[in-house]
Amino acid sequence: MNKTYKIKPTRKQLATLKKGWKLFQAINDTYYESISDLEGKLSKETGIEEIEFIHDNMCMGWSGIGNGTRTIRLFQRSELEK
């Protein structure tokens, strides 16, 4: 059973969507590079290796700060926002 869609993009519309996707990827890459840079800075300033901002797997947002090796506990978002 194939789904029939009401809208079928024209070539021009598809080209616009493709350009938008490339822009999205560039913005997303910059965003994650910035986060990675900040994590590195925090690790250097605190002396705690591999600090990470922890994002939950259900896409509900950022949970807190911890590290991959689990040498520190996860500091929950609620604690960090006090």
C-alpha positions as CSV (number, residue, x, y, z in Angstrom):
1,M,0.0,0.0,0.0
2,N,1.6,3.2,-1.2
3,K,0.9,6.6,0.3
4,T,-0.3,9.2,-2.1
5,Y,0.8,12.7,-1.2
6,K,-1.2,15.7,-2.0
7,I,1.9,17.8,-2.7
8,K,4.6,16.8,-5.2
9,P,7.4,19.4,-5.2
10,T,8.4,20.9,-8.5
11,R,12.1,20.7,-9.5
12,K,12.5,24.3,-8.4
13,Q,10.9,23.6,-5.0
14,L,13.1,20.5,-4.6
15,A,16.2,22.5,-5.5
16,T,15.2,25.0,-2.8
17,L,14.7,22.2,-0.3
18,K,18.2,20.8,-1.1
19,K,19.8,24.3,-0.6
20,G,17.9,24.6,2.7
21,W,19.2,21.1,3.8
22,K,22.8,22.1,3.0
23,L,22.4,25.3,5.0
24,F,20.8,23.3,7.9
25,Q,23.8,20.9,7.9
26,A,26.3,23.8,7.9
27,I,24.5,25.5,10.9
28,N,24.2,22.2,12.7
29,D,28.0,21.5,12.2
30,T,28.9,24.9,13.5
31,Y,26.6,24.5,16.5
32,Y,28.1,21.1,17.5
33,E,31.7,22.5,16.9
34,S,30.9,25.3,19.3
35,I,29.6,22.9,21.9
36,S,32.7,20.8,21.5
37,D,34.9,23.8,21.9
38,L,33.1,24.8,25.0
39,E,33.4,21.3,26.5
40,G,37.2,21.4,25.8
41,K,37.4,24.8,27.5
42,L,35.5,23.6,30.5
43,S,37.7,20.5,30.7
44,K,40.8,22.6,30.6
45,E,39.6,25.2,33.2
46,T,38.4,22.5,35.7
47,G,41.1,19.9,35.1
48,I,38.3,17.3,34.7
49,E,38.9,15.2,31.5
50,E,36.2,14.7,28.8
51,I,33.5,17.0,30.2
52,E,30.4,16.7,28.1
53,F,27.0,18.3,27.9
54,I,24.6,15.4,28.1
55,H,21.6,15.2,25.8
56,D,18.9,12.7,26.6
57,N,18.1,10.0,24.0
58,M,14.5,10.9,23.7
59,C,15.3,14.4,22.2
60,M,13.7,16.1,25.2
61,G,16.7,18.4,25.6
62,W,19.9,18.8,27.5
63,S,20.1,16.9,30.8
64,G,23.3,18.3,32.3
65,I,27.0,18.0,32.5
66,G,29.1,14.9,33.0
67,N,31.9,13.1,31.3
68,G,32.2,10.0,29.1
69,T,34.5,8.1,31.5
70,R,32.1,8.7,34.3
71,T,34.7,9.9,36.7
72,I,32.3,12.6,37.9
73,R,28.6,12.3,38.5
74,L,26.1,13.8,36.1
75,F,25.2,17.3,37.3
76,Q,21.6,17.7,36.4
77,R,20.2,20.7,34.5
78,S,18.1,21.6,37.6
79,E,21.2,21.9,39.7
80,L,23.1,24.0,37.2
81,E,20.3,26.4,36.7
82,K,19.9,27.3,40.4
